[in-house]
Amino acid sequence: MQKTSAMNQIHVIGAGLAGLSAALSLTAAGRTVIVHEAGPAAGGRCRSYFDKELGLRIDNGNHLMLSGNSAAKAYIKEIEAEDAFQQMDSAAFPFMDIQSGERWTVRPNKGRIPWWIFRADRRVPGTRLSDYLGMARIIRFRDETPVGDAMRRGKLYWRLVEPLAVAALNTPTQEGLARLLGAVMRETLMRGGAACIPMLPKQGLSEALIDPAIAMLRSRGAEIRFNSRIAELTCNDGRATALRGPDGPIPLQDGDSVVLAVPPWVASDLLPGLVVPDAFEAILNIHFRYEADPSGPLGEAGFIGLTSATAEWVFIKHGHVSVTISAANNMVDDQARAIAALVWPNVVDALGLPAGLKTEMPPYRVVKEKRATFAATARQDVRRPEPATNFATNLALAGDWTDTGLPATIEGAIRSGRTAADVLLKL
Ligand SMILES: Cc1cc2nc3c(=O)[nH]c(=O)nc-3n(C[C@H](O)[C@H](O)[C@H](O)COP(=O)(O)OP(=O)(O)OC[C@H]3O[C@@H](n4cnc5c(N)ncnc54)[C@H](O)[C@@H]3O)c2cc1C
């Protein structure tokens, strides 16, 4: 077989975070990379755009990363985008129960020894020390136990674990796997507050995570082709031998290889027979054009978690307030106006605004991501493939849906791209 050289091309299909991180690893190793992206811009499920109706640049959905997301941090460093993120000194998660009006802030201390759980002013009101020991046991699950059965369903569960689990797994807790939540907790909460500092973009997701990656890839000589949907991938004798793009066939030479970093339903279309997750959960984001006072009750965090409410997380953004509802399959087909009308009163309460504003809903945009992530259930988790497959030795899979051991997250997507690149670099 011809030896892989710098002249050989690696085709990365898909310019979401998985494809971009694969391309970064490959260009860093001196490889010639061509990225094919079906859409007019990169970012996939993590991107910003100008919404004409609102007259604002918005993100497709609010994304929260934590400082313990080591692959995401390394990616941000590599694309030199550290300044694109808000700098917070410590971990603070404000919450409000909409029904009772109670507010609290969970403040894990920096170090690994969790002395914060001994201090009533830093932990969830109404919780006992033993509840936290029960929560810590979640990291031990390796079986099919859902989050809802993994600990006692007391105040700590409803006021911290359930909201975090729904956000991290994008799956209702009666089905969402405890082992996937445990994998997230092991790298964040269980490492102490220093690993739980929220990382939020100063502007949008694209400015922080996508545009700088494209610029870095171009500076390393990578070619990025937009509006370049790959409609066919031919494999012969255990090798990928050709792609078909909008301008026709793209034959692959000996030594060329492919990273397939598309969503799972596209991957199984291109590789018939590939087993991939096939059940998904929606995420709703409701963006209201409203300039919130940054010194209001959300304080430095700029976001708040809500319990006993339709809205789950409320974020203050430039010129708008943005609400996330995860695991939203049961609401995704509702009319946008009905969804916004349910959520706006929650925003008024969360921001501590006069109750009279509840009937004065500002202009809004409801963004429905119907297949936001695969459902993090036992049935779906076993359908996640390894990056290397039997289809072709010169092909590696990447995407948050591959077998990363994490739920579908930015961290998982970035890691999957790195792993796929490693597979090809070893050829
Ligand atoms: C609303 C929402 C909120 C989220 N919130 C969070 C959060 O708070 N924290 C977190 O960590 N994660 C969050 N996530 C998950 C995170 O966005 C994803 O895990 C991550 O973006 C997935 O990246 P990816 O590269 O695997 O897939 P994608 O982003 O789907 O990338 C795949 C790319 O392939 C392209 N493509 C498809 N078909 C073809 C083809 N035939 N040829 C060429 N290109 C093709 C697509 O256009 C796309 O750009 C959220 C997701 C959504 C939707």
The ligand as an ORCA input file, in Angstrom:
! r2SCAN-3c Opt
* xyz 0 1
  C     -30.298     23.768     20.851
  C     -29.082     23.001     21.302
  C     -28.544     23.269     22.552
  C     -27.410     22.583     22.969
  N     -26.864     22.888     24.178
  C     -25.683     22.346     24.525
  C     -25.031     22.763     25.716
  O     -25.535     23.594     26.462
  N     -23.831     22.216     26.015
  C     -23.247     21.294     25.199
  O     -22.136     20.861     25.505
  N     -23.849     20.861     24.072
  C     -25.054     21.363     23.717
  N     -25.672     20.960     22.569
  C     -25.072     19.872     21.776
  C     -23.988     20.367     20.810
  O     -24.460     21.450     20.045
  C     -23.641     19.227     19.876
  O     -23.221     18.123     20.652
  C     -22.538     19.549     18.874
  O     -22.696     20.803     18.286
  C     -22.530     18.449     17.810
  O     -21.484     18.653     16.898
  P     -21.240     17.617     15.734
  O     -20.103     18.123     14.947
  O     -21.172     16.247     16.298
  O     -22.573     17.618     14.849
  P     -23.246     18.800     13.940
  O     -23.115     20.094     14.658
  O     -24.610     18.311     13.608
  O     -22.352     18.848     12.642
  C     -22.582     18.080     11.492
  C     -22.293     18.938     10.260
  O     -22.375     18.104      9.103
  C     -22.985     18.868      8.066
  N     -23.533     17.908      7.080
  C     -24.647     17.152      7.177
  N     -24.766     16.375      6.075
  C     -23.722     16.636      5.282
  C     -23.277     16.137      4.009
  N     -23.971     15.183      3.356
  N     -22.151     16.649      3.457
  C     -21.435     17.615      4.108
  N     -21.811     18.118      5.336
  C     -22.929     17.624      5.903
  C     -24.055     19.667      8.815
  O     -24.499     20.767      8.042
  C     -23.288     20.071     10.085
  O     -22.599     21.292      9.902
  C     -26.823     21.586     22.138
  C     -27.392     21.303     20.889
  C     -28.506     21.999     20.472
  C     -29.098     21.697     19.112
*
